[in-house]
Amino acid sequence: MIEVSQEQAQRFILDIQGLRTAKPSRTILKVAKRLHNIQIDTISVVTRSHDLTTFCRLASYKEGEVWALERRGKLFEFWSHAMCLVPMEAFPFYAWKMEQLGKQTTGWKVEWGVKNKDTVESVYRHVKNNGPTQSASLSAREKGGHGWWDWKREKRALEHLFTVGRLMVAYRKGFQKYYDLTERVLPSGQDSESMTDTQVANFVIQTILGSLGLASYEDIKVYLGRMPARVLWKSSRTAIEGYLDSLRQDGVVEEVSIAGFGNRYFVLGKNHDALVNSADSQLDKGAALFLSPFDNIMRERHRPRKIWNFEYKLEAYTPAAKRVSGYYVLPILDGHELVGRMDAKRHRADGLLEIKTLHFEKGRANDSSS
């Protein structure tokens, strides 16, 4: 077993994630491959999450550039842990997910489509005959209802067809999705066959440990969405750790003990030296980074809480009177530590960033370079 300190774990994870590293990603696609999934989000108080997550790892990045890679067939979007942009090479794994979703008859992602097959097939024929289609080009919005169930029928049909893999998002314009047949969106030569369960299990472990550096059973359950762990291991901690133990016996992974932590963590065997030597690694000396609430080290709240002792909650959906830190709070990463949080708003027309509140963690206000 490898034994490391909390600081070693933090440094290693940030290096693997490309946030503090001597080997930064040089292109958007390399960022995407490093993380595997970049969460898409609609909130643009400062900038959209997919833009900020990418920018924090690629300083030359400009807003909206990710969509050019979707048009070129280098990235595609689908449900990972949430709606994400992922490398096209991972399509066979998501084809497996689509296949699993297609078997379901209940659940909000598929239930409406199962009950409204005529509308679904009508919309499919429309896309087949007319090419890339956005929901606004179909019929008017239904009146009444709330949230997801307020979508017009054709929008629900498009989402159902997308979820079960019959349609993909071909591209976006002004953040609006244009759907087309999956076979017309996939690049020529792209493998579209679904993985087997055995291949999925290997993919899940290799991808999550490769992207996060260190992972516990909790991370295996959620980083790529809850479905794989539920289907493969019934979401059981014993079963997940049992599978990891089998890989450990084969030398594929190694177990890691982080000083003061209760959970078992695992690392890919090929990253053994990088982890052990992480205390001596040279972090880049860049300025403090303001992370998206959906950044890959932040979005599963157990991770910053356990690895960094940093409690975080997105309060955008909390009533104003009950907010503690603010509406859209960005965690602050300085060196290898999460040192505070900032509530900010971007005034695009004036070219200004308004800082509403700035909070530092206890003991961090004076020793933080930010």
Kinemage of the C-alpha trace (Angstrom):
@kinemage 1
@onewidth
@group {chain A} dominant
@subgroup {mainchain}
@vectorlist {calphas} color= white
{ca met a 1} P 0.000 0.000 0.000
{ca ile a 2} L 1.171 3.530 -0.808
{ca glu a 3} L 1.010 5.944 2.121
{ca val a 4} L 0.817 9.679 1.378
{ca ser a 5} L 0.005 12.891 3.199
{ca gln a 6} L -3.032 15.027 2.479
{ca glu a 7} L -0.806 17.596 0.741
{ca gln a 8} L 0.723 14.921 -1.478
{ca ala a 9} L -2.763 13.799 -2.460
{ca gln a 10} L -3.818 17.370 -3.253
{ca arg a 11} L -0.722 18.058 -5.334
{ca phe a 12} L -1.032 14.809 -7.255
{ca ile a 13} L -4.715 15.331 -8.053
{ca leu a 14} L -4.119 18.898 -9.252
{ca asp a 15} L -1.260 17.704 -11.458
{ca ile a 16} L -3.384 14.966 -13.018
{ca gln a 17} L -6.285 17.392 -13.462
{ca gly a 18} L -4.081 19.940 -15.202
{ca leu a 19} L -4.825 22.722 -12.718
{ca arg a 20} L -1.342 22.902 -11.174
{ca thr a 21} L 1.092 21.005 -13.318
{ca ala a 22} L 4.463 21.144 -15.015
{ca lys a 23} L 2.821 19.499 -18.026
{ca pro a 24} L -0.234 21.609 -18.932
{ca ser a 25} L -2.597 20.706 -21.745
{ca arg a 26} L -1.865 22.655 -24.916
{ca thr a 27} L -5.205 22.313 -26.696
{ca ile a 28} L -8.904 22.179 -25.837
{ca leu a 29} L -9.079 18.572 -26.971
{ca lys a 30} L -6.201 17.608 -24.680
{ca val a 31} L -8.001 19.284 -21.770
{ca ala a 32} L -11.124 17.263 -22.597
{ca lys a 33} L -9.173 14.020 -22.826
{ca arg a 34} L -7.440 14.774 -19.534
{ca leu a 35} L -10.737 15.360 -17.713
{ca his a 36} L -12.881 13.053 -19.849
{ca asn a 37} L -16.036 15.104 -19.196
{ca ile a 38} L -16.534 18.878 -19.155
{ca gln a 39} L -19.903 19.793 -17.670
{ca ile a 40} L -22.144 22.047 -19.748
{ca asp a 41} L -24.106 24.575 -17.741
{ca thr a 42} L -26.550 27.337 -18.604
{ca ile a 43} L -25.667 29.765 -15.791
{ca ser a 44} L -23.566 32.610 -17.200
{ca val a 45} L -23.309 35.034 -14.268
{ca val a 46} L -19.540 35.136 -14.757
{ca thr a 47} L -19.091 32.749 -17.664
{ca arg a 48} L -20.524 29.339 -18.440
{ca ser a 49} L -19.027 26.417 -16.565
{ca his a 50} L -17.594 24.624 -19.599
{ca asp a 51} L -15.730 27.806 -20.535
{ca leu a 52} L -14.314 28.443 -17.055
{ca thr a 53} L -13.348 24.814 -16.474
{ca thr a 54} L -11.422 24.798 -19.752
{ca phe a 55} L -9.870 28.245 -19.259
{ca cys a 56} L -8.482 27.286 -15.837
{ca arg a 57} L -6.434 24.600 -17.601
{ca leu a 58} L -5.709 26.434 -20.866
{ca ala a 59} L -5.019 30.153 -20.471
{ca ser a 60} L -5.275 30.838 -24.217
{ca tyr a 61} L -8.864 29.564 -24.315
{ca lys a 62} L -11.599 31.947 -25.518
{ca glu a 63} L -15.286 31.709 -24.644
{ca gly a 64} L -17.283 29.355 -26.816
{ca glu a 65} L -14.327 27.680 -28.534
{ca val a 66} L -15.425 24.239 -27.329
{ca trp a 67} L -18.317 24.296 -29.811
{ca ala a 68} L -15.963 24.360 -32.781
{ca leu a 69} L -14.655 20.962 -31.668
{ca glu a 70} L -18.203 19.628 -31.492
{ca arg a 71} L -18.805 20.748 -35.086
{ca arg a 72} L -15.593 19.030 -36.146
{ca gly a 73} L -16.619 15.768 -34.480
{ca lys a 74} L -13.812 15.851 -31.919
{ca leu a 75} L -16.190 16.261 -28.961
{ca phe a 76} L -19.813 15.271 -28.489
{ca glu a 77} L -22.312 15.855 -25.736
{ca phe a 78} L -24.196 13.324 -23.691
{ca trp a 79} L -25.144 12.403 -20.144
{ca ser a 80} L -21.985 11.601 -18.191
{ca his a 81} L -22.519 12.550 -14.529
{ca ala a 82} L -24.585 15.395 -16.062
{ca met a 83} L -24.748 16.823 -19.584
{ca cys a 84} L -21.124 17.041 -20.668
{ca leu a 85} L -18.782 17.430 -23.585
{ca val a 86} L -16.658 14.303 -23.938
{ca pro a 87} L -14.024 13.104 -26.443
{ca met a 88} L -15.498 11.374 -29.477
{ca glu a 89} L -13.214 8.369 -28.921
{ca ala a 90} L -15.330 7.527 -25.853
{ca phe a 91} L -18.480 7.046 -27.929
{ca pro a 92} L -18.638 3.215 -27.505
{ca phe a 93} L -18.957 3.679 -23.733
{ca tyr a 94} L -21.801 6.146 -24.189
{ca ala a 95} L -23.370 3.857 -26.784
{ca trp a 96} L -23.561 1.350 -23.922
{ca lys a 97} L -25.239 4.003 -21.775
{ca met a 98} L -27.704 4.800 -24.570
{ca glu a 99} L -28.451 1.106 -24.900
{ca gln a 100} L -29.136 0.838 -21.171
{ca leu a 101} L -31.398 3.892 -21.246
{ca gly a 102} L -33.221 2.498 -24.266
{ca lys a 103} L -34.187 -0.549 -22.209
{ca gln a 104} L -35.880 1.564 -19.557
{ca thr a 105} L -39.573 2.378 -19.505
{ca thr a 106} L -39.572 4.602 -16.428
{ca gly a 107} L -37.575 7.618 -15.321
{ca trp a 108} L -37.770 11.212 -16.522
{ca lys a 109} L -35.198 10.755 -19.303
{ca val a 110} L -37.241 8.126 -21.171
{ca glu a 111} L -40.726 7.735 -19.730
{ca trp a 112} L -42.442 10.445 -21.776
{ca gly a 113} L -41.002 9.079 -25.019
{ca val a 114} L -42.177 5.561 -24.242
{ca lys a 115} L -45.713 6.839 -23.743
{ca asn a 116} L -45.710 9.103 -26.809
{ca lys a 117} L -44.209 6.947 -29.536
{ca asp a 118} L -46.199 8.550 -32.355
{ca thr a 119} L -44.794 11.990 -31.591
{ca val a 120} L -41.311 10.562 -31.201
{ca glu a 121} L -41.418 8.842 -34.595
{ca ser a 122} L -42.904 11.920 -36.247
{ca val a 123} L -40.070 14.089 -34.960
{ca tyr a 124} L -37.492 11.475 -35.975
{ca arg a 125} L -38.843 11.467 -39.541
{ca his a 126} L -38.736 15.262 -39.602
{ca val a 127} L -35.055 15.297 -38.623
{ca lys a 128} L -34.284 12.509 -41.080
{ca asn a 129} L -35.900 14.431 -43.934
{ca asn a 130} L -34.808 17.952 -43.009
{ca gly a 131} L -31.391 17.583 -41.414
{ca pro a 132} L -30.131 19.454 -38.315
{ca thr a 133} L -33.150 20.599 -36.314
{ca gln a 134} L -33.611 22.781 -33.253
{ca ser a 135} L -36.691 22.547 -31.104
{ca ala a 136} L -37.698 26.160 -31.832
{ca ser a 137} L -38.228 25.268 -35.485
{ca leu a 138} L -40.950 22.808 -34.520
{ca ser a 139} L -44.348 23.670 -33.045
{ca ala a 140} L -45.194 26.226 -30.363
{ca arg a 141} L -44.561 25.660 -26.677
{ca glu a 142} L -47.285 24.009 -24.644
{ca lys a 143} L -49.000 26.135 -22.040
{ca gly a 144} L -49.071 25.132 -18.395
{ca gly a 145} L -46.782 22.834 -16.473
{ca his a 146} L -43.467 23.557 -14.812
{ca gly a 147} L -39.796 22.751 -15.274
{ca trp a 148} L -38.885 19.890 -17.608
{ca trp a 149} L -42.527 18.975 -18.059
{ca asp a 150} L -43.184 22.443 -19.473
{ca trp a 151} L -41.308 21.561 -22.635
{ca lys a 152} L -43.408 21.335 -25.760
{ca arg a 153} L -44.068 17.849 -27.101
{ca glu a 154} L -41.524 18.068 -29.894
{ca lys a 155} L -38.798 19.192 -27.512
{ca arg a 156} L -39.505 16.192 -25.303
{ca ala a 157} L -39.394 13.954 -28.361
{ca leu a 158} L -36.015 15.364 -29.400
{ca glu a 159} L -34.624 14.804 -25.924
{ca his a 160} L -35.953 11.255 -25.831
{ca leu a 161} L -34.403 10.441 -29.211
{ca phe a 162} L -31.139 11.986 -28.032
{ca thr a 163} L -31.155 10.050 -24.761
{ca val a 164} L -31.630 6.659 -26.400
{ca gly a 165} L -28.991 7.428 -29.040
{ca arg a 166} L -31.046 7.852 -32.191
{ca leu a 167} L -30.136 11.534 -32.438
{ca met a 168} L -27.033 13.482 -31.443
{ca val a 169} L -26.330 17.177 -31.104
{ca ala a 170} L -24.645 18.072 -34.371
{ca tyr a 171} L -23.719 21.589 -33.279
{ca arg a 172} L -24.883 24.609 -31.316
{ca lys a 173} L -25.681 28.151 -32.380
{ca gly a 174} L -26.006 30.730 -29.647
{ca phe a 175} L -26.157 27.842 -27.176
{ca gln a 176} L -29.162 26.369 -29.046
{ca lys a 177} L -28.830 22.673 -29.883
{ca tyr a 178} L -29.293 21.356 -33.431
{ca tyr a 179} L -30.038 17.629 -33.583
{ca asp a 180} L -29.341 15.221 -36.408
{ca leu a 181} L -29.324 11.449 -36.926
{ca thr a 182} L -26.544 9.788 -34.971
{ca glu a 183} L -25.109 8.112 -38.060
{ca arg a 184} L -24.828 11.497 -39.770
{ca val a 185} L -23.107 13.156 -36.807
{ca leu a 186} L -20.518 10.480 -36.063
{ca pro a 187} L -17.248 11.030 -37.958
{ca ser a 188} L -16.393 8.585 -40.691
{ca gly a 189} L -14.681 5.533 -39.252
{ca gln a 190} L -15.805 6.194 -35.674
{ca asp a 191} L -16.591 2.973 -33.810
{ca ser a 192} L -20.285 3.107 -32.886
{ca glu a 193} L -20.617 -0.356 -31.350
{ca ser a 194} L -21.597 -0.499 -27.703
{ca met a 195} L -19.012 -1.804 -25.249
{ca thr a 196} L -19.627 -5.043 -23.417
{ca asp a 197} L -20.134 -4.958 -19.645
{ca thr a 198} L -16.591 -6.260 -19.176
{ca gln a 199} L -15.177 -3.505 -21.354
{ca val a 200} L -17.283 -0.919 -19.530
{ca ala a 201} L -15.932 -2.013 -16.146
{ca asn a 202} L -12.358 -1.612 -17.356
{ca phe a 203} L -13.178 1.712 -19.046
{ca val a 204} L -14.787 3.109 -15.895
{ca ile a 205} L -11.775 2.375 -13.701
{ca gln a 206} L -9.154 3.460 -16.237
{ca thr a 207} L -11.024 6.678 -17.042
{ca ile a 208} L -11.870 7.737 -13.505
{ca leu a 209} L -8.452 6.982 -12.023
{ca gly a 210} L -6.817 8.458 -15.118
{ca ser a 211} L -8.814 11.688 -14.785
{ca leu a 212} L -8.940 12.121 -11.006
{ca gly a 213} L -5.604 10.581 -10.066
{ca leu a 214} L -6.930 9.201 -6.789
{ca ala a 215} L -10.415 7.801 -6.377
{ca ser a 216} L -12.462 6.079 -3.707
{ca tyr a 217} L -15.538 3.931 -4.254
{ca glu a 218} L -17.616 7.139 -3.980
{ca asp a 219} L -15.843 8.580 -7.021
{ca ile a 220} L -16.309 5.348 -8.987
{ca lys a 221} L -20.049 5.630 -8.305
{ca val a 222} L -20.512 9.139 -9.654
{ca tyr a 223} L -17.754 10.529 -11.908
{ca leu a 224} L -19.262 9.027 -15.064
{ca gly a 225} L -22.808 9.046 -13.720
{ca arg a 226} L -24.463 6.566 -11.406
{ca met a 227} L -25.596 4.107 -14.082
{ca pro a 228} L -22.335 2.148 -14.620
{ca ala a 229} L -21.849 1.384 -10.911
{ca arg a 230} L -25.529 0.519 -10.556
{ca val a 231} L -25.548 -1.869 -13.523
{ca leu a 232} L -22.134 -3.444 -12.934
{ca trp a 233} L -21.871 -3.515 -9.148
{ca lys a 234} L -25.369 -2.610 -7.871
{ca ser a 235} L -23.725 0.538 -6.434
{ca ser a 236} L -22.296 -1.609 -3.635
{ca arg a 237} L -19.149 -0.378 -1.931
{ca thr a 238} L -18.134 -3.981 -1.275
{ca ala a 239} L -18.551 -4.924 -4.940
{ca ile a 240} L -16.743 -1.835 -6.260
{ca glu a 241} L -13.812 -2.259 -3.892
{ca gly a 242} L -13.801 -5.993 -4.607
{ca tyr a 243} L -13.374 -5.265 -8.329
{ca leu a 244} L -10.598 -2.784 -7.549
{ca asp a 245} L -8.917 -5.426 -5.376
{ca ser a 246} L -8.949 -7.857 -8.305
{ca leu a 247} L -7.227 -5.218 -10.433
{ca arg a 248} L -4.769 -4.567 -7.603
{ca gln a 249} L -3.790 -8.237 -7.590
{ca asp a 250} L -3.112 -7.947 -11.323
{ca gly a 251} L -0.976 -4.828 -10.802
{ca val a 252} L -3.332 -2.552 -12.703
{ca val a 253} L -4.096 -0.380 -9.675
{ca glu a 254} L -2.536 0.176 -6.272
{ca glu a 255} L -4.206 1.033 -2.989
{ca val a 256} L -3.432 4.351 -1.359
{ca ser a 257} L -3.750 5.393 2.255
{ca ile a 258} L -4.065 9.152 2.818
{ca ala a 259} L -2.998 10.139 6.330
{ca gly a 260} L -6.049 10.800 8.497
{ca phe a 261} L -8.556 9.529 5.920
{ca gly a 262} L -10.880 6.595 6.458
{ca asn a 263} L -11.770 5.700 2.879
{ca arg a 264} L -9.684 3.429 0.705
{ca tyr a 265} L -8.241 5.224 -2.323
{ca phe a 266} L -6.793 3.765 -5.496
{ca val a 267} L -4.335 4.934 -8.150
{ca leu a 268} L -3.334 3.489 -11.517
{ca gly a 269} L -0.156 1.467 -11.184
{ca lys a 270} L 1.499 3.498 -13.939
{ca asn a 271} L 1.109 6.637 -11.785
{ca his a 272} L 2.860 5.153 -8.736
{ca asp a 273} L 6.021 7.254 -9.042
{ca ala a 274} L 4.167 10.487 -9.782
{ca leu a 275} L 2.106 10.049 -6.624
{ca val a 276} L 4.992 9.055 -4.373
{ca asn a 277} L 7.094 11.979 -5.625
{ca ser a 278} L 4.278 14.516 -5.566
{ca ala a 279} L 5.633 16.229 -2.444
{ca asp a 280} L 8.679 17.250 -4.493
{ca ser a 281} L 6.754 18.153 -7.643
{ca gln a 282} L 7.010 21.699 -8.911
{ca leu a 283} L 3.564 23.248 -9.089
{ca asp a 284} L 3.251 26.057 -11.584
{ca lys a 285} L 3.590 29.456 -9.930
{ca gly a 286} L 0.536 30.926 -11.624
{ca ala a 287} L -1.970 33.247 -10.012
{ca ala a 288} L -4.872 32.020 -7.938
{ca leu a 289} L -7.627 30.365 -9.982
{ca phe a 290} L -11.347 30.973 -9.618
{ca leu a 291} L -13.006 27.624 -10.242
{ca ser a 292} L -16.430 26.852 -11.577
{ca pro a 293} L -18.835 25.281 -9.057
{ca phe a 294} L -18.943 22.420 -11.593
{ca asp a 295} L -15.194 22.064 -12.019
{ca asn a 296} L -14.144 18.428 -12.013
{ca ile a 297} L -12.517 18.681 -8.576
{ca met a 298} L -15.514 20.557 -7.112
{ca arg a 299} L -18.757 19.229 -8.556
{ca glu a 300} L -19.080 16.167 -6.300
{ca arg a 301} L -19.141 17.952 -2.968
{ca his a 302} L -17.687 15.031 -1.011
{ca arg a 303} L -14.393 15.474 -2.836
{ca pro a 304} L -13.393 19.031 -1.812
{ca arg a 305} L -14.781 18.316 1.650
{ca lys a 306} L -12.602 15.246 2.165
{ca ile a 307} L -9.485 16.080 0.151
{ca trp a 308} L -9.299 19.808 0.950
{ca asn a 309} L -11.457 20.198 4.102
{ca phe a 310} L -13.469 22.665 2.019
{ca glu a 311} L -17.238 22.746 2.434
{ca tyr a 312} L -19.022 24.063 -0.636
{ca lys a 313} L -22.633 24.486 -1.671
{ca leu a 314} L -23.993 26.098 -4.830
{ca glu a 315} L -26.544 28.588 -3.521
{ca ala a 316} L -27.946 29.767 -6.863
{ca tyr a 317} L -31.110 27.780 -6.166
{ca thr a 318} L -31.281 28.700 -2.484
{ca pro a 319} L -33.706 31.514 -1.500
{ca ala a 320} L -31.746 34.775 -1.228
{ca ala a 321} L -32.511 35.181 2.480
{ca lys a 322} L -30.942 31.795 3.242
{ca arg a 323} L -27.710 32.222 1.259
{ca val a 324} L -24.503 32.248 3.246
{ca ser a 325} L -21.846 33.030 0.637
{ca gly a 326} L -23.791 34.361 -2.356
{ca tyr a 327} L -25.626 33.492 -5.561
{ca tyr a 328} L -22.837 32.149 -7.773
{ca val a 329} L -19.761 31.537 -5.659
{ca leu a 330} L -16.442 30.584 -7.208
{ca pro a 331} L -13.982 28.553 -5.097
{ca ile a 332} L -10.456 30.020 -5.035
{ca leu a 333} L -7.503 27.704 -5.663
{ca asp a 334} L -4.144 29.148 -4.583
{ca gly a 335} L -1.203 26.818 -4.963
{ca his a 336} L -2.441 23.391 -3.913
{ca glu a 337} L -5.076 24.704 -1.487
{ca leu a 338} L -8.661 25.905 -1.697
{ca val a 339} L -8.327 29.128 0.243
{ca gly a 340} L -11.641 30.956 -0.178
{ca arg a 341} L -14.637 31.816 -2.305
{ca met a 342} L -15.860 34.763 -4.338
{ca asp a 343} L -19.381 35.808 -5.310
{ca ala a 344} L -19.104 37.752 -8.542
{ca lys a 345} L -21.131 39.020 -11.479
{ca arg a 346} L -19.905 39.934 -14.928
{ca his a 347} L -21.261 43.094 -16.559
{ca arg a 348} L -20.532 42.274 -20.188
{ca ala a 349} L -21.705 45.527 -21.722
{ca asp a 350} L -19.352 47.517 -19.492
{ca gly a 351} L -16.479 45.048 -19.520
{ca leu a 352} L -16.528 44.845 -15.733
{ca leu a 353} L -16.444 42.077 -13.148
{ca glu a 354} L -18.268 42.969 -9.952
{ca ile a 355} L -16.980 41.249 -6.811
{ca lys a 356} L -19.920 41.113 -4.429
{ca thr a 357} L -18.327 39.181 -1.595
{ca leu a 358} L -14.927 37.669 -0.959
{ca his a 359} L -14.501 35.103 1.806
{ca phe a 360} L -11.275 33.413 2.895
{ca glu a 361} L -11.091 30.183 4.827
{ca lys a 362} L -10.032 30.527 8.436
{ca gly a 363} L -6.326 31.220 8.584
{ca arg a 364} L -6.058 31.905 4.854
{ca ala a 365} L -6.715 35.639 4.539
{ca asn a 366} L -3.140 36.643 5.372
{ca asp a 367} L -1.054 33.839 3.906
{ca ser a 368} L -2.878 33.529 0.573
{ca ser a 369} L -1.201 35.215 -2.394
{ca ser a 370} L -4.644 35.918 -3.868
